[in-house]
Amino acid sequence: MALLAEIRRRARDVAGPVLMVAVAGYFGYHAVEGDRGLIAWWQVTQQLKYANATYDRVHGEREALEHRVSLLGNDKLDPDLLDERAHAMLNLARPDEVMILEPALGAQAPAAPDTAPADRR
């Protein structure tokens, strides 16, 4: 009987701290791994940085396009831009003109051929 009483007394002494460690472990785990934990916060932060970079890039492209459109407006027509667009749309040029074409926005330049020309002797 004395042994059983001693086990119950020690169990009561240990139960409180064990319960507190379990509760602290539970909340600590979910603070890191939960839906709103540190790992989820870091992932959202990375997504936000990527979204801001994409927004800045797209916003810059939009401003450039809006500027080009404004140069073709009725109130102020830029002759150089009009000439450039006419050349691009009609694919025509005068014999004394040299044209340097750039790829359109988002398009990639064609790849250079891998083979070198053969030596002619």
Biopython code that builds the backbone (N, CA, C, O; Angstrom):
import numpy as np
from Bio.PDB.StructureBuilder import StructureBuilder

atoms = [
    (1, "MET", "N", (0.806, -1.190, 0.000)),
    (1, "MET", "CA", (0.000, 0.000, 0.000)),
    (1, "MET", "C", (0.853, 1.259, 0.000)),
    (1, "MET", "O", (0.517, 2.247, -0.653)),
    (2, "ALA", "N", (1.922, 1.219, 0.713)),
    (2, "ALA", "CA", (2.801, 2.378, 0.782)),
    (2, "ALA", "C", (3.413, 2.668, -0.585)),
    (2, "ALA", "O", (3.614, 3.823, -0.958)),
    (3, "LEU", "N", (3.699, 1.619, -1.308)),
    (3, "LEU", "CA", (4.269, 1.791, -2.643)),
    (3, "LEU", "C", (3.269, 2.450, -3.576)),
    (3, "LEU", "O", (3.641, 3.342, -4.338)),
    (4, "LEU", "N", (2.020, 2.038, -3.539)),
    (4, "LEU", "CA", (0.969, 2.614, -4.379)),
    (4, "LEU", "C", (0.741, 4.085, -4.026)),
    (4, "LEU", "O", (0.531, 4.906, -4.919)),
    (5, "ALA", "N", (0.779, 4.421, -2.763)),
    (5, "ALA", "CA", (0.601, 5.810, -2.324)),
    (5, "ALA", "C", (1.773, 6.668, -2.798)),
    (5, "ALA", "O", (1.587, 7.816, -3.202)),
    (6, "GLU", "N", (2.962, 6.115, -2.747)),
    (6, "GLU", "CA", (4.142, 6.866, -3.208)),
    (6, "GLU", "C", (4.073, 7.126, -4.720)),
    (6, "GLU", "O", (4.431, 8.213, -5.173)),
    (7, "ILE", "N", (3.618, 6.146, -5.497)),
    (7, "ILE", "CA", (3.481, 6.315, -6.957)),
    (7, "ILE", "C", (2.443, 7.386, -7.274)),
    (7, "ILE", "O", (2.659, 8.214, -8.159)),
    (8, "ARG", "N", (1.330, 7.376, -6.566)),
    (8, "ARG", "CA", (0.291, 8.399, -6.803)),
    (8, "ARG", "C", (0.806, 9.791, -6.458)),
    (8, "ARG", "O", (0.526, 10.741, -7.189)),
    (9, "ARG", "N", (1.547, 9.938, -5.371)),
    (9, "ARG", "CA", (2.080, 11.246, -4.974)),
    (9, "ARG", "C", (3.066, 11.759, -6.024)),
    (9, "ARG", "O", (3.018, 12.929, -6.402)),
    (10, "ARG", "N", (3.943, 10.900, -6.486)),
    (10, "ARG", "CA", (4.926, 11.320, -7.502)),
    (10, "ARG", "C", (4.246, 11.616, -8.844)),
    (10, "ARG", "O", (4.669, 12.518, -9.568)),
    (11, "ALA", "N", (3.202, 10.865, -9.174)),
    (11, "ALA", "CA", (2.463, 11.113, -10.419)),
    (11, "ALA", "C", (1.815, 12.488, -10.381)),
    (11, "ALA", "O", (1.811, 13.204, -11.383)),
    (12, "ARG", "N", (1.253, 12.867, -9.199)),
    (12, "ARG", "CA", (0.666, 14.203, -9.075)),
    (12, "ARG", "C", (1.746, 15.278, -9.192)),
    (12, "ARG", "O", (1.486, 16.332, -9.772)),
    (13, "ASP", "N", (2.918, 15.053, -8.675)),
    (13, "ASP", "CA", (4.007, 16.031, -8.756)),
    (13, "ASP", "C", (4.523, 16.197, -10.191)),
    (13, "ASP", "O", (4.946, 17.288, -10.572)),
    (14, "VAL", "N", (4.491, 15.138, -10.974)),
    (14, "VAL", "CA", (5.037, 15.160, -12.337)),
    (14, "VAL", "C", (3.972, 15.545, -13.365)),
    (14, "VAL", "O", (4.328, 16.058, -14.426)),
    (15, "ALA", "N", (2.710, 15.327, -13.104)),
    (15, "ALA", "CA", (1.645, 15.535, -14.089)),
    (15, "ALA", "C", (1.568, 16.983, -14.562)),
    (15, "ALA", "O", (1.393, 17.224, -15.757)),
    (16, "GLY", "N", (1.692, 17.941, -13.668)),
    (16, "GLY", "CA", (1.614, 19.364, -14.045)),
    (16, "GLY", "C", (2.702, 19.763, -15.032)),
    (16, "GLY", "O", (2.393, 20.284, -16.104)),
    (17, "PRO", "N", (3.979, 19.530, -14.694)),
    (17, "PRO", "CA", (5.038, 19.901, -15.641)),
    (17, "PRO", "C", (4.952, 19.149, -16.970)),
    (17, "PRO", "O", (5.219, 19.736, -18.019)),
    (18, "VAL", "N", (4.588, 17.871, -16.951)),
    (18, "VAL", "CA", (4.463, 17.107, -18.196)),
    (18, "VAL", "C", (3.351, 17.695, -19.063)),
    (18, "VAL", "O", (3.508, 17.821, -20.277)),
    (19, "LEU", "N", (2.232, 18.053, -18.440)),
    (19, "LEU", "CA", (1.124, 18.662, -19.183)),
    (19, "LEU", "C", (1.537, 20.000, -19.778)),
    (19, "LEU", "O", (1.188, 20.300, -20.919)),
    (20, "MET", "N", (2.269, 20.804, -19.027)),
    (20, "MET", "CA", (2.730, 22.104, -19.534)),
    (20, "MET", "C", (3.712, 21.938, -20.702)),
    (20, "MET", "O", (3.645, 22.685, -21.678)),
    (21, "VAL", "N", (4.598, 20.985, -20.607)),
    (21, "VAL", "CA", (5.542, 20.737, -21.711)),
    (21, "VAL", "C", (4.784, 20.282, -22.954)),
    (21, "VAL", "O", (5.119, 20.683, -24.068)),
    (22, "ALA", "N", (3.765, 19.447, -22.768)),
    (22, "ALA", "CA", (2.971, 18.982, -23.908)),
    (22, "ALA", "C", (2.220, 20.135, -24.563)),
    (22, "ALA", "O", (2.182, 20.227, -25.790)),
    (23, "VAL", "N", (1.622, 21.016, -23.762)),
    (23, "VAL", "CA", (0.890, 22.174, -24.310)),
    (23, "VAL", "C", (1.859, 23.119, -25.019)),
    (23, "VAL", "O", (1.560, 23.610, -26.107)),
    (24, "ALA", "N", (3.014, 23.375, -24.409)),
    (24, "ALA", "CA", (4.007, 24.247, -25.041)),
    (24, "ALA", "C", (4.514, 23.634, -26.341)),
    (24, "ALA", "O", (4.710, 24.349, -27.323)),
    (25, "GLY", "N", (4.727, 22.335, -26.362)),
    (25, "GLY", "CA", (5.156, 21.661, -27.597)),
    (25, "GLY", "C", (4.104, 21.754, -28.684)),
    (25, "GLY", "O", (4.433, 21.964, -29.852)),
    (26, "TYR", "N", (2.842, 21.601, -28.313)),
    (26, "TYR", "CA", (1.748, 21.690, -29.277)),
    (26, "TYR", "C", (1.721, 23.071, -29.933)),
    (26, "TYR", "O", (1.695, 23.191, -31.158)),
    (27, "PHE", "N", (1.727, 24.121, -29.085)),
    (27, "PHE", "CA", (1.671, 25.479, -29.630)),
    (27, "PHE", "C", (2.957, 25.838, -30.371)),
    (27, "PHE", "O", (2.909, 26.558, -31.368)),
    (28, "GLY", "N", (4.089, 25.357, -29.908)),
    (28, "GLY", "CA", (5.354, 25.612, -30.603)),
    (28, "GLY", "C", (5.370, 24.978, -31.990)),
    (28, "GLY", "O", (5.820, 25.599, -32.953)),
    (29, "TYR", "N", (4.886, 23.760, -32.093)),
    (29, "TYR", "CA", (4.832, 23.081, -33.391)),
    (29, "TYR", "C", (3.947, 23.849, -34.366)),
    (29, "TYR", "O", (4.331, 24.074, -35.513)),
    (30, "HIS", "N", (2.757, 24.252, -33.908)),
    (30, "HIS", "CA", (1.838, 24.947, -34.809)),
    (30, "HIS", "C", (2.271, 26.383, -35.096)),
    (30, "HIS", "O", (1.842, 26.968, -36.090)),
    (31, "ALA", "N", (3.108, 26.953, -34.248)),
    (31, "ALA", "CA", (3.647, 28.279, -34.543)),
    (31, "ALA", "C", (4.625, 28.216, -35.711)),
    (31, "ALA", "O", (4.791, 29.200, -36.430)),
    (32, "VAL", "N", (5.260, 27.091, -35.902)),
    (32, "VAL", "CA", (6.214, 26.933, -37.002)),
    (32, "VAL", "C", (5.546, 26.298, -38.215)),
    (32, "VAL", "O", (5.707, 26.797, -39.329)),
    (33, "GLU", "N", (4.808, 25.220, -38.032)),
    (33, "GLU", "CA", (4.290, 24.414, -39.129)),
    (33, "GLU", "C", (2.843, 24.699, -39.502)),
    (33, "GLU", "O", (2.388, 24.194, -40.528)),
    (34, "GLY", "N", (2.115, 25.456, -38.752)),
    (34, "GLY", "CA", (0.686, 25.628, -38.984)),
    (34, "GLY", "C", (0.372, 26.432, -40.241)),
    (34, "GLY", "O", (1.274, 26.875, -40.953)),
    (35, "ASP", "N", (-0.929, 26.612, -40.502)),
    (35, "ASP", "CA", (-1.380, 27.373, -41.667)),
    (35, "ASP", "C", (-0.922, 28.827, -41.602)),
    (35, "ASP", "O", (-0.727, 29.472, -42.632)),
    (36, "ARG", "N", (-0.755, 29.330, -40.393)),
    (36, "ARG", "CA", (-0.304, 30.708, -40.204)),
    (36, "ARG", "C", (1.026, 30.740, -39.455)),
    (36, "ARG", "O", (1.324, 31.701, -38.746)),
    (37, "GLY", "N", (1.809, 29.702, -39.616)),
    (37, "GLY", "CA", (3.086, 29.583, -38.925)),
    (37, "GLY", "C", (4.198, 30.322, -39.642)),
    (37, "GLY", "O", (3.972, 31.006, -40.640)),
    (38, "LEU", "N", (5.389, 30.173, -39.119)),
    (38, "LEU", "CA", (6.554, 30.872, -39.669)),
    (38, "LEU", "C", (6.874, 30.429, -41.093)),
    (38, "LEU", "O", (7.235, 31.259, -41.926)),
    (39, "ILE", "N", (6.750, 29.154, -41.382)),
    (39, "ILE", "CA", (7.043, 28.665, -42.736)),
    (39, "ILE", "C", (6.026, 29.210, -43.731)),
    (39, "ILE", "O", (6.404, 29.620, -44.829)),
    (40, "ALA", "N", (4.753, 29.224, -43.374)),
    (40, "ALA", "CA", (3.726, 29.773, -44.254)),
    (40, "ALA", "C", (3.945, 31.270, -44.450)),
    (40, "ALA", "O", (3.751, 31.784, -45.551)),
    (41, "TRP", "N", (4.346, 31.971, -43.393)),
    (41, "TRP", "CA", (4.619, 33.406, -43.497)),
    (41, "TRP", "C", (5.783, 33.660, -44.465)),
    (41, "TRP", "O", (5.732, 34.592, -45.269)),
    (42, "TRP", "N", (6.823, 32.834, -44.387)),
    (42, "TRP", "CA", (7.970, 32.999, -45.278)),
    (42, "TRP", "C", (7.564, 32.757, -46.732)),
    (42, "TRP", "O", (7.988, 33.491, -47.623)),
    (43, "GLN", "N", (6.744, 31.731, -46.974)),
    (43, "GLN", "CA", (6.288, 31.451, -48.335)),
    (43, "GLN", "C", (5.452, 32.596, -48.890)),
    (43, "GLN", "O", (5.602, 32.956, -50.058)),
    (44, "VAL", "N", (4.581, 33.169, -48.078)),
    (44, "VAL", "CA", (3.758, 34.299, -48.530)),
    (44, "VAL", "C", (4.640, 35.513, -48.804)),
    (44, "VAL", "O", (4.384, 36.267, -49.744)),
    (45, "THR", "N", (5.662, 35.703, -48.000)),
    (45, "THR", "CA", (6.594, 36.810, -48.227)),
    (45, "THR", "C", (7.311, 36.649, -49.562)),
    (45, "THR", "O", (7.468, 37.623, -50.299)),
    (46, "GLN", "N", (7.747, 35.435, -49.881)),
    (46, "GLN", "CA", (8.406, 35.191, -51.161)),
    (46, "GLN", "C", (7.450, 35.418, -52.331)),
    (46, "GLN", "O", (7.838, 35.999, -53.345)),
    (47, "GLN", "N", (6.215, 34.967, -52.198)),
    (47, "GLN", "CA", (5.222, 35.179, -53.254)),
    (47, "GLN", "C", (4.943, 36.667, -53.443)),
    (47, "GLN", "O", (4.749, 37.121, -54.570)),
    (48, "LEU", "N", (4.923, 37.419, -52.362)),
    (48, "LEU", "CA", (4.688, 38.857, -52.442)),
    (48, "LEU", "C", (5.836, 39.564, -53.153)),
    (48, "LEU", "O", (5.607, 40.466, -53.959)),
    (49, "LYS", "N", (7.069, 39.158, -52.861)),
    (49, "LYS", "CA", (8.223, 39.750, -53.553)),
    (49, "LYS", "C", (8.150, 39.467, -55.053)),
    (49, "LYS", "O", (8.399, 40.360, -55.863)),
    (50, "TYR", "N", (7.810, 38.235, -55.428)),
    (50, "TYR", "CA", (7.700, 37.875, -56.838)),
    (50, "TYR", "C", (6.574, 38.674, -57.502)),
    (50, "TYR", "O", (6.739, 39.162, -58.620)),
    (51, "ALA", "N", (5.441, 38.809, -56.826)),
    (51, "ALA", "CA", (4.311, 39.548, -57.386)),
    (51, "ALA", "C", (4.660, 41.029, -57.558)),
    (51, "ALA", "O", (4.269, 41.637, -58.555)),
    (52, "ASN", "N", (5.378, 41.611, -56.615)),
    (52, "ASN", "CA", (5.784, 43.010, -56.742)),
    (52, "ASN", "C", (6.757, 43.203, -57.896)),
    (52, "ASN", "O", (6.665, 44.189, -58.628)),
    (53, "ALA", "N", (7.684, 42.272, -58.063)),
    (53, "ALA", "CA", (8.627, 42.372, -59.183)),
    (53, "ALA", "C", (7.892, 42.252, -60.514)),
    (53, "ALA", "O", (8.189, 42.986, -61.457)),
    (54, "THR", "N", (6.939, 41.334, -60.591)),
    (54, "THR", "CA", (6.145, 41.187, -61.812)),
    (54, "THR", "C", (5.327, 42.436, -62.077)),
    (54, "THR", "O", (5.231, 42.889, -63.217)),
    (55, "TYR", "N", (4.740, 42.991, -61.034)),
    (55, "TYR", "CA", (3.953, 44.211, -61.187)),
    (55, "TYR", "C", (4.824, 45.362, -61.704)),
    (55, "TYR", "O", (4.419, 46.086, -62.613)),
    (56, "ASP", "N", (6.010, 45.528, -61.132)),
    (56, "ASP", "CA", (6.900, 46.602, -61.574)),
    (56, "ASP", "C", (7.278, 46.437, -63.041)),
    (56, "ASP", "O", (7.302, 47.413, -63.790)),
    (57, "ARG", "N", (7.574, 45.198, -63.457)),
    (57, "ARG", "CA", (7.941, 44.947, -64.854)),
    (57, "ARG", "C", (6.780, 45.254, -65.788)),
    (57, "ARG", "O", (6.956, 45.934, -66.799)),
    (58, "VAL", "N", (5.598, 44.757, -65.455)),
    (58, "VAL", "CA", (4.425, 44.954, -66.308)),
    (58, "VAL", "C", (4.022, 46.421, -66.322)),
    (58, "VAL", "O", (3.605, 46.946, -67.354)),
    (59, "HIS", "N", (4.144, 47.080, -65.181)),
    (59, "HIS", "CA", (3.794, 48.501, -65.114)),
    (59, "HIS", "C", (4.726, 49.329, -66.004)),
    (59, "HIS", "O", (4.281, 50.258, -66.679)),
    (60, "GLY", "N", (6.022, 48.988, -66.003)),
    (60, "GLY", "CA", (6.970, 49.688, -66.877)),
    (60, "GLY", "C", (6.663, 49.461, -68.352)),
    (60, "GLY", "O", (6.730, 50.394, -69.152)),
    (61, "GLU", "N", (6.323, 48.219, -68.714)),
    (61, "GLU", "CA", (5.957, 47.940, -70.102)),
    (61, "GLU", "C", (4.698, 48.709, -70.499)),
    (61, "GLU", "O", (4.605, 49.232, -71.610)),
    (62, "ARG", "N", (3.735, 48.772, -69.585)),
    (62, "ARG", "CA", (2.492, 49.481, -69.877)),
    (62, "ARG", "C", (2.754, 50.972, -70.074)),
    (62, "ARG", "O", (2.199, 51.582, -70.988)),
    (63, "GLU", "N", (3.595, 51.563, -69.226)),
    (63, "GLU", "CA", (3.912, 52.980, -69.380)),
    (63, "GLU", "C", (4.604, 53.244, -70.712)),
    (63, "GLU", "O", (4.320, 54.246, -71.369)),
    (64, "ALA", "N", (5.517, 52.348, -71.120)),
    (64, "ALA", "CA", (6.200, 52.524, -72.402)),
    (64, "ALA", "C", (5.200, 52.443, -73.557)),
    (64, "ALA", "O", (5.268, 53.235, -74.497)),
    (65, "LEU", "N", (4.272, 51.485, -73.484)),
    (65, "LEU", "CA", (3.268, 51.361, -74.540)),
    (65, "LEU", "C", (2.316, 52.552, -74.548)),
    (65, "LEU", "O", (1.935, 53.025, -75.619)),
    (66, "GLU", "N", (1.925, 53.045, -73.373)),
    (66, "GLU", "CA", (1.047, 54.218, -73.307)),
    (66, "GLU", "C", (1.737, 55.441, -73.898)),
    (66, "GLU", "O", (1.106, 56.264, -74.560)),
    (67, "HIS", "N", (3.044, 55.550, -73.651)),
    (67, "HIS", "CA", (3.784, 56.677, -74.228)),
    (67, "HIS", "C", (3.811, 56.584, -75.753)),
    (67, "HIS", "O", (3.621, 57.585, -76.443)),
    (68, "ARG", "N", (4.048, 55.383, -76.274)),
    (68, "ARG", "CA", (4.066, 55.217, -77.738)),
    (68, "ARG", "C", (2.691, 55.502, -78.336)),
    (68, "ARG", "O", (2.599, 56.098, -79.409)),
    (69, "VAL", "N", (1.638, 55.093, -77.668)),
    (69, "VAL", "CA", (0.284, 55.354, -78.158)),
    (69, "VAL", "C", (-0.006, 56.842, -78.121)),
    (69, "VAL", "O", (-0.633, 57.377, -79.036)),
    (70, "SER", "N", (0.448, 57.522, -77.062)),
    (70, "SER", "CA", (0.194, 58.958, -76.975)),
    (70, "SER", "C", (0.917, 59.720, -78.086)),
    (70, "SER", "O", (0.452, 60.780, -78.507)),
    (71, "LEU", "N", (2.051, 59.194, -78.569)),
    (71, "LEU", "CA", (2.763, 59.853, -79.661)),
    (71, "LEU", "C", (2.035, 59.707, -80.995)),
    (71, "LEU", "O", (2.300, 60.464, -81.929)),
    (72, "LEU", "N", (1.125, 58.747, -81.093)),
    (72, "LEU", "CA", (0.349, 58.572, -82.312)),
    (72, "LEU", "C", (-1.041, 59.221, -82.223)),
    (72, "LEU", "O", (-1.882, 59.006, -83.097)),
    (73, "GLY", "N", (-1.277, 59.999, -81.190)),
    (73, "GLY", "CA", (-2.584, 60.628, -80.998)),
    (73, "GLY", "C", (-2.855, 61.712, -82.033)),
    (73, "GLY", "O", (-1.939, 62.159, -82.724)),
    (74, "ASN", "N", (-4.112, 62.136, -82.142)),
    (74, "ASN", "CA", (-4.505, 63.164, -83.115)),
    (74, "ASN", "C", (-3.945, 64.536, -82.775)),
    (74, "ASN", "O", (-3.638, 65.312, -83.681)),
    (75, "ASP", "N", (-3.805, 64.854, -81.493)),
    (75, "ASP", "CA", (-3.349, 66.180, -81.103)),
    (75, "ASP", "C", (-1.854, 66.386, -81.340)),
    (75, "ASP", "O", (-1.431, 67.509, -81.611)),
    (76, "LYS", "N", (-1.058, 65.344, -81.246)),
    (76, "LYS", "CA", (0.383, 65.470, -81.501)),
    (76, "LYS", "C", (0.866, 64.183, -82.169)),
    (76, "LYS", "O", (0.994, 63.147, -81.517)),
    (77, "LEU", "N", (1.122, 64.256, -83.426)),
    (77, "LEU", "CA", (1.545, 63.094, -84.198)),
    (77, "LEU", "C", (3.056, 63.160, -84.400)),
    (77, "LEU", "O", (3.556, 64.111, -85.001)),
    (78, "ASP", "N", (3.779, 62.174, -83.911)),
    (78, "ASP", "CA", (5.224, 62.123, -84.043)),
    (78, "ASP", "C", (5.563, 61.516, -85.406)),
    (78, "ASP", "O", (5.254, 60.352, -85.657)),
    (79, "PRO", "N", (6.198, 62.298, -86.289)),
    (79, "PRO", "CA", (6.482, 61.784, -87.636)),
    (79, "PRO", "C", (7.428, 60.582, -87.645)),
    (79, "PRO", "O", (7.271, 59.686, -88.474)),
    (80, "ASP", "N", (8.400, 60.549, -86.743)),
    (80, "ASP", "CA", (9.333, 59.422, -86.702)),
    (80, "ASP", "C", (8.619, 58.122, -86.329)),
    (80, "ASP", "O", (8.861, 57.082, -86.941)),
    (81, "LEU", "N", (7.751, 58.181, -85.339)),
    (81, "LEU", "CA", (7.020, 56.997, -84.926)),
    (81, "LEU", "C", (6.033, 56.573, -86.010)),
    (81, "LEU", "O", (5.844, 55.380, -86.245)),
    (82, "LEU", "N", (5.408, 57.539, -86.666)),
    (82, "LEU", "CA", (4.496, 57.204, -87.760)),
    (82, "LEU", "C", (5.254, 56.511, -88.889)),
    (82, "LEU", "O", (4.773, 55.526, -89.450)),
    (83, "ASP", "N", (6.441, 57.027, -89.225)),
    (83, "ASP", "CA", (7.264, 56.414, -90.272)),
    (83, "ASP", "C", (7.682, 54.995, -89.862)),
    (83, "ASP", "O", (7.656, 54.075, -90.679)),
    (84, "GLU", "N", (8.064, 54.828, -88.600)),
    (84, "GLU", "CA", (8.451, 53.502, -88.110)),
    (84, "GLU", "C", (7.295, 52.518, -88.219)),
    (84, "GLU", "O", (7.485, 51.393, -88.680)),
    (85, "ARG", "N", (6.110, 52.920, -87.804)),
    (85, "ARG", "CA", (4.952, 52.033, -87.862)),
    (85, "ARG", "C", (4.576, 51.719, -89.307)),
    (85, "ARG", "O", (4.184, 50.592, -89.612)),
    (86, "ALA", "N", (4.691, 52.710, -90.206)),
    (86, "ALA", "CA", (4.372, 52.469, -91.612)),
    (86, "ALA", "C", (5.337, 51.446, -92.208)),
    (86, "ALA", "O", (4.925, 50.556, -92.953)),
    (87, "HIS", "N", (6.611, 51.575, -91.880)),
    (87, "HIS", "CA", (7.592, 50.602, -92.365)),
    (87, "HIS", "C", (7.284, 49.199, -91.832)),
    (87, "HIS", "O", (7.358, 48.217, -92.571)),
    (88, "ALA", "N", (6.941, 49.115, -90.559)),
    (88, "ALA", "CA", (6.680, 47.812, -89.947)),
    (88, "ALA", "C", (5.414, 47.176, -90.510)),
    (88, "ALA", "O", (5.387, 45.971, -90.760)),
    (89, "MET", "N", (4.379, 47.964, -90.708)),
    (89, "MET", "CA", (3.104, 47.412, -91.153)),
    (89, "MET", "C", (3.122, 47.080, -92.652)),
    (89, "MET", "O", (2.581, 46.054, -93.064)),
    (90, "LEU", "N", (3.741, 47.945, -93.465)),
    (90, "LEU", "CA", (3.729, 47.745, -94.913)),
    (90, "LEU", "C", (4.933, 46.961, -95.415)),
    (90, "LEU", "O", (4.926, 46.458, -96.539)),
    (91, "ASN", "N", (5.972, 46.856, -94.582)),
    (91, "ASN", "CA", (7.190, 46.153, -94.942)),
    (91, "ASN", "C", (7.828, 46.751, -96.195)),
    (91, "ASN", "O", (8.279, 46.032, -97.086)),
    (92, "LEU", "N", (7.853, 48.068, -96.239)),
    (92, "LEU", "CA", (8.415, 48.797, -97.376)),
    (92, "LEU", "C", (9.469, 49.782, -96.882)),
    (92, "LEU", "O", (9.391, 50.282, -95.760)),
    (93, "ALA", "N", (10.454, 50.051, -97.735)),
    (93, "ALA", "CA", (11.474, 51.044, -97.427)),
    (93, "ALA", "C", (11.993, 51.611, -98.742)),
    (93, "ALA", "O", (11.904, 50.978, -99.794)),
    (94, "ARG", "N", (12.533, 52.817, -98.653)),
    (94, "ARG", "CA", (13.145, 53.423, -99.834)),
    (94, "ARG", "C", (14.501, 52.773, -100.083)),
    (94, "ARG", "O", (15.095, 52.235, -99.149)),
    (95, "PRO", "N", (15.003, 52.808, -101.305)),
    (95, "PRO", "CA", (16.286, 52.149, -101.608)),
    (95, "PRO", "C", (17.466, 52.720, -100.828)),
    (95, "PRO", "O", (18.431, 52.002, -100.567)),
    (96, "ASP", "N", (17.408, 54.008, -100.447)),
    (96, "ASP", "CA", (18.544, 54.612, -99.753)),
    (96, "ASP", "C", (18.456, 54.474, -98.230)),
    (96, "ASP", "O", (19.296, 55.030, -97.523)),
    (97, "GLU", "N", (17.472, 53.754, -97.714)),
    (97, "GLU", "CA", (17.308, 53.611, -96.274)),
    (97, "GLU", "C", (17.968, 52.330, -95.771)),
    (97, "GLU", "O", (17.991, 51.314, -96.465)),
    (98, "VAL", "N", (18.498, 52.397, -94.561)),
    (98, "VAL", "CA", (19.022, 51.230, -93.878)),
    (98, "VAL", "C", (18.131, 51.011, -92.660)),
    (98, "VAL", "O", (17.968, 51.906, -91.831)),
    (99, "MET", "N", (17.559, 49.819, -92.560)),
    (99, "MET", "CA", (16.637, 49.545, -91.459)),
    (99, "MET", "C", (17.271, 48.550, -90.494)),
    (99, "MET", "O", (17.832, 47.534, -90.906)),
    (100, "ILE", "N", (17.174, 48.857, -89.214)),
    (100, "ILE", "CA", (17.621, 47.955, -88.156)),
    (100, "ILE", "C", (16.375, 47.530, -87.405)),
    (100, "ILE", "O", (15.740, 48.343, -86.734)),
    (101, "LEU", "N", (16.026, 46.259, -87.515)),
    (101, "LEU", "CA", (14.799, 45.768, -86.902)),
    (101, "LEU", "C", (15.102, 45.134, -85.562)),
    (101, "LEU", "O", (16.061, 44.374, -85.429)),
    (102, "GLU", "N", (14.285, 45.445, -84.569)),
    (102, "GLU", "CA", (14.384, 44.847, -83.249)),
    (102, "GLU", "C", (13.205, 43.920, -83.058)),
    (102, "GLU", "O", (12.130, 44.171, -83.603)),
    (103, "PRO", "N", (13.381, 42.851, -82.293)),
    (103, "PRO", "CA", (12.236, 41.957, -82.052)),
    (103, "PRO", "C", (11.163, 42.676, -81.249)),
    (103, "PRO", "O", (11.456, 43.583, -80.470)),
    (104, "ALA", "N", (9.925, 42.263, -81.446)),
    (104, "ALA", "CA", (8.806, 42.857, -80.728)),
    (104, "ALA", "C", (8.903, 42.516, -79.251)),
    (104, "ALA", "O", (9.655, 41.622, -78.863)),
    (105, "LEU", "N", (8.140, 43.230, -78.424)),
    (105, "LEU", "CA", (8.127, 42.970, -76.991)),
    (105, "LEU", "C", (7.726, 41.530, -76.729)),
    (105, "LEU", "O", (6.710, 41.066, -77.246)),
    (106, "GLY", "N", (8.503, 40.826, -75.941)),
    (106, "GLY", "CA", (8.192, 39.448, -75.582)),
    (106, "GLY", "C", (8.674, 38.423, -76.601)),
    (106, "GLY", "O", (8.661, 37.226, -76.316)),
    (107, "ALA", "N", (9.097, 38.862, -77.774)),
    (107, "ALA", "CA", (9.577, 37.920, -78.791)),
    (107, "ALA", "C", (11.074, 37.702, -78.601)),
    (107, "ALA", "O", (11.781, 38.578, -78.103)),
    (108, "GLN", "N", (11.542, 36.540, -78.997)),
    (108, "GLN", "CA", (12.961, 36.239, -78.902)),
    (108, "GLN", "C", (13.586, 36.353, -80.287)),
    (108, "GLN", "O", (12.961, 36.051, -81.304)),
    (109, "ALA", "N", (14.841, 36.799, -80.293)),
    (109, "ALA", "CA", (15.566, 36.906, -81.550)),
    (109, "ALA", "C", (15.881, 35.506, -82.063)),
    (109, "ALA", "O", (16.087, 34.591, -81.265)),
    (110, "PRO", "N", (15.922, 35.325, -83.370)),
    (110, "PRO", "CA", (16.253, 33.999, -83.898)),
    (110, "PRO", "C", (17.679, 33.621, -83.519)),
    (110, "PRO", "O", (18.560, 34.475, -83.422)),
    (111, "ALA", "N", (17.884, 32.342, -83.309)),
    (111, "ALA", "CA", (19.202, 31.845, -82.919)),
    (111, "ALA", "C", (20.155, 31.879, -84.110)),
    (111, "ALA", "O", (19.754, 31.668, -85.254)),
    (112, "ALA", "N", (21.432, 32.150, -83.812)),
    (112, "ALA", "CA", (22.460, 32.178, -84.849)),
    (112, "ALA", "C", (22.750, 30.749, -85.290)),
    (112, "ALA", "O", (22.664, 29.827, -84.479)),
    (113, "PRO", "N", (23.088, 30.551, -86.549)),
    (113, "PRO", "CA", (23.411, 29.195, -87.004)),
    (113, "PRO", "C", (24.668, 28.693, -86.309)),
    (113, "PRO", "O", (25.574, 29.468, -86.001)),
    (114, "ASP", "N", (24.711, 27.371, -86.065)),
    (114, "ASP", "CA", (25.843, 26.778, -85.362)),
    (114, "ASP", "C", (27.029, 26.496, -86.275)),
    (114, "ASP", "O", (28.157, 26.392, -85.793)),
    (115, "THR", "N", (26.810, 26.374, -87.547)),
    (115, "THR", "CA", (27.892, 26.003, -88.456)),
    (115, "THR", "C", (28.553, 27.245, -89.034)),
    (115, "THR", "O", (27.881, 28.217, -89.379)),
    (116, "ALA", "N", (29.864, 27.202, -89.133)),
    (116, "ALA", "CA", (30.610, 28.284, -89.734)),
    (116, "ALA", "C", (30.696, 28.059, -91.246)),
    (116, "ALA", "O", (30.658, 26.912, -91.692)),
    (117, "PRO", "N", (30.811, 29.119, -92.042)),
    (117, "PRO", "CA", (30.914, 28.945, -93.478)),
    (117, "PRO", "C", (32.198, 28.178, -93.832)),
    (117, "PRO", "O", (33.222, 28.308, -93.161)),
    (118, "ALA", "N", (32.117, 27.392, -94.880)),
    (118, "ALA", "CA", (33.266, 26.580, -95.311)),
    (118, "ALA", "C", (34.312, 27.484, -95.952)),
    (118, "ALA", "O", (33.985, 28.480, -96.597)),
    (119, "ASP", "N", (35.590, 27.111, -95.760)),
    (119, "ASP", "CA", (36.679, 27.872, -96.381)),
    (119, "ASP", "C", (36.662, 27.665, -97.888)),
    (119, "ASP", "O", (36.524, 26.543, -98.375)),
    (120, "ARG", "N", (36.802, 28.744, -98.601)),
    (120, "ARG", "CA", (36.857, 28.656, -100.056)),
    (120, "ARG", "C", (38.275, 28.952, -100.476)),
    (120, "ARG", "O", (38.838, 29.977, -100.092)),
    (121, "ARG", "N", (38.845, 28.088, -101.241)),
    (121, "ARG", "CA", (40.226, 28.294, -101.705)),
    (121, "ARG", "C", (40.269, 28.339, -103.184)),
    (121, "ARG", "O", (41.342, 28.505, -103.766)),
]
sb = StructureBuilder()
sb.init_structure("model")
sb.init_model(0)
sb.init_chain("A")
sb.init_seg("    ")
for serial, (resi, resn, name, xyz) in enumerate(atoms, 1):
    if name == "N":
        sb.init_residue(resn, " ", resi, " ")
    sb.init_atom(name, np.array(xyz, "f"), 0.0, 1.0, " ", f" {name:<3s}", serial, name[0])
structure = sb.get_structure()
